[in-house]
Amino acid sequence: MTSCFHLFRKKGSSSGTQLTGVDLDVSEIQNVNIYTYRELRIATEGFSNANKIGQGGFGVVYKGKLRNGSLAAIKVLSAESRQGVREFLTEIKVISSIEHENLVKLHGCCVEDNHRILVYGYLENNSLAQTLIGSGHSSIQLSWPVRRNICIGVARGLAFLHEEVRPHIIHRDIKASNVLLDKDLQPKISDFGLAKLIPPNLTHISTRVAGTVGYLAPEYAIRNQVTRKSDVYSFGVLLLEIVSRRPNTNRRLPVEEQYLLTRVSSKDFLFLANIEKVKAIRCS
């Protein structure tokens, strides 16, 4: 089995890591710079908590300043997770070869010893989860026209993945924390660690269920068959969050109000109280 180090050695790295059990064809990797662990440690001031800007199930994201002066979002994957290894390789494979204004741009990675790090361009306004929906602390007030543009931008990014890329790409984890906002509040879909490639002649892929509770399409969770419609369902949940400005699950609320989807059919839901505003952000 070829090690991950040998896969990336063509652009330089100081030491290797044996990531066995995962195969990736080097010919599929394009336009990816290789960073050393030392320079990324310096860029993040020793991966200090002061530079921590996000955390997920497979690692931590830090704000860093690279040697050329540019800011970067540096995603450090957990060294203990074997699933994290596969996600690391999948994310590089999927996103290194595509580019769109509504997708994050991968600049490079680090593969040294047991370190697996992805380097993205820094987006000033973080994620929708932190900026709009309320899991973070943001002073930004997003107007309805801005929210509409965010909805349309995410839809365009998904349409690009689903229809224009060959083979098509199913993201499998569309959610508020995976939609990042740049300085102009333009949305960019991020985190392709769970992505699946689907040829045009297939309607679905049978796979283990993966994603985030609250965004999973019921048919996907039941049948273990993922389709592009699975992403569309998750996008619909995201639209509800953007309109209502609340997460799809909030366990701090009374039991009957904890789940956003159960409120959609309620006459007390925000949709019915502000129907004209809902029309204003509809993506068509």
TAWO-V341000 format. One record per run of one state. SS is the DSSP state (hx for helix, st for strand, lp for the rest). FROM is the first residue (numbers start at 0). TO is the last residue. If there is no record, write none. Layout:
# TAWO-V341000
ss->(SS:SS)
from->(FROM:FROM)
to->(TO:TO)
This chain:
# TAWO-V341000
ss->(lp:hx:lp:hx:lp:st:lp:hx:lp:hx:st:lp:st:lp:st:lp:hx:lp:st:lp:st:lp:st:lp:st:hx:lp:hx:lp:st:lp:hx:st:lp:st:lp:st:lp:st:lp:hx:lp:st:lp:hx:lp:st:lp:hx:lp:st:hx:lp:hx:lp:hx:lp)
from->(0:3:11:25:28:32:34:36:43:48:51:56:58:65:70:77:81:95:102:103:105:112:114:121:126:127:133:143:164:167:170:175:178:181:186:189:195:198:204:206:217:223:224:226:227:244:248:249:254:257:258:259:263:269:273:274:281)
to->(2:10:24:27:31:33:35:42:47:50:55:57:64:69:76:80:94:101:102:104:111:113:120:125:126:132:142:163:166:169:174:177:180:185:188:194:197:203:205:216:222:223:225:226:243:247:248:253:256:257:258:262:268:272:273:280:283)
